[in-house]
Amino acid sequence: MKIIKKILIILLIALVIAQFFGPEKNEGDIASIEAFMKETNPPEEVKVILKETCFDCHSDVTRYPWYNNITPVNYWLNSHIEEGKEHFNVSTWEGNSIKRKDHKFEELIEEVEEGEMPLSSYTWTHGDAKLTADQIKAVIDWAKLVRIKFGLEPKPE
């Protein structure tokens, strides 16, 4: 019994010490999304959806919940943010080719249609991020229009 008590005390001490450390936060400037917004020109309804459901993980502008201050939760959230930005980061939109932008929108349509985005683990804690059928349709319709625009733009040689 003494060994279990010692192990629990050591784990508790380690957990308390861990609270003083955490990953670097993803706190960029809101201006980093302006190029994306200007080029893709989403309607107001889609702008709200993007802000409430996408930008936390797919831009350099993240709104952190209170529980992000708890280790190890902050590491788990950080891994989601980093993975999301790796796949689609609107803050680095300007540096992408038309072909890559079109491909990202193709993936966006697929992920939203299949209900893969936003992640269920995100919607558990962000109830306002759960998309209705009308919101899904609005996002997909907008994304398809953007893809048409990319198809019409001249391709670099």
Secondary structure as UniProt FT lines:
FT   HELIX           2..18
FT   TURN            19..20
FT   HELIX           30..33
FT   HELIX           34..40
FT   HELIX           44..49
FT   HELIX           50..54
FT   HELIX           55..58
FT   HELIX           66..69
FT   TURN            71..72
FT   HELIX           73..87
FT   HELIX           90..95
FT   HELIX           98..113
FT   TURN            114..115
FT   HELIX           120..125
FT   HELIX           127..129
FT   HELIX           133..152
//
